[in-house]
Amino acid sequence: MTDSPDAPRTLQVALGERSYPIHIGPGLLGDSRWLAPYLAGRQVMVVTNEAVAPLYLEGVRRGLPEGLEVRELVLPDGEATKTLESVSRIWDALLEAGFNRRCTLVALGGGVIGDMVGFAAACYQRGVAFVQVPTTLLAQVDSSVGGKTGVNHPRGKNMIGAFWQPRAVLIDTDTLATLPPRELSAGLAEVIKYGLIRDADFLAWLEAEMDALRGLDAAALTLAIERSCALKAEIVAEDETEQGVRALLNLGHTFGHAIEAHQGYGKWLHGEAVGAGMLMAAELSQRLGWLTEAEVARVRAILEAAALPLAVPADMAVDDFLAIMRLDKKNLDSRLRLILLRALGDACVHDETPAETLTALLAEFPRR
């Protein structure tokens, strides 16, 4: 990892002819050198939401070359809007504008916008180009990279979607200056995840630098984003459509998605639910004899330092968890598949957890 937070750096997601860059640095919005090369044709639609538009839509306008046919669509904000109805509004706008197969969609916002715009792009005229311009830490380090797109269903998160890779990911680190503290913590959950599943040295670095990260230190955040994206790009290149190793990126997500679905999308931020879910996964790993009590304490401590929840909702019973977890996309042949930790920095897919062990964890885990 490099030391200067000011010089833009570029990573590559290696997927053959569908490979694409991740550009990371300050001031990328408003500079046409970063966005223009990835436009498929003259028609561009920028899709954002009501929270992001006043902050960064003008910057994207400045970053577009002259002579384009540009349309803008501003959607409501929030996880509760991540629905087929919202995606239909994108398709409606494209059709009303007469956009063709050489159009490009630009997703400006957090993970909700990125997932919906990517799904809209995957389906419109059987697939058009799109570019990710993530403005939250969670989207920058996770959801904008890798081509997972989709929407939520009342019975499960991200149940309707497609794999559709962007042409590029443009991460302007200056956007983090306007990120609310709660959203920052939610993003840090996904950063911590990378250390837990694949890089124990990165985890140790995060433990040492958590105060700097929460204080929006530019150098620390840039390094954290770069390492997180590098790890995700490496995993996606190995397993684009989640047939194997990519499932490890779901550490904490089976538990976390159950919390989100049960509570109603948006009440818990995605990263908050994943944070609690990662602690549940760590404690279950200890019950299976893999992690020590001291290692679980480290997981708990770094989540607490990131201001993430260490307990689950008081109104969630064991059966509530199990009913939703059974719908998880990783499950095969009615076997519940969980991402657990053999050690810190070493995750695995496990489908042989004794029912009584899982039930005991769900019953005994702290509520709030």
Secondary structure, 3 states (H helix, E strand, C coil): CCCCCCCCEEEEECCHHHCEEEEEECCCCCCHHHHHHHCCCCEEEEEEECCCHHHHHHHHHHCCCCCCEEEEEEECCCHHHCCHHHHHHHHHHHHHHCCCCCCEEEEEECHHHHHHHHHHHHHHHHCCEEEEEECCHHHHHHHCCCCEEEEEECCEEEEEEEECCCCCEEEEHHHHHHCCHHHHHHHHHHHHHHHHHHCHHHHHHHHHHHHHHHCCCHHHHHHHHHHHHHHHHHHHHHCCCCCCHHHHHHCCHHHHHHHHHHHCECCECHHHHHHHHHHHHHHHHHHCCCCCHHHHHHHHHHHHHCCCCCCECCCCCHHHHHHHHCCCCCCECCECCEEEEEECCEEEEECCCCHHHHHHHHHHCCEC
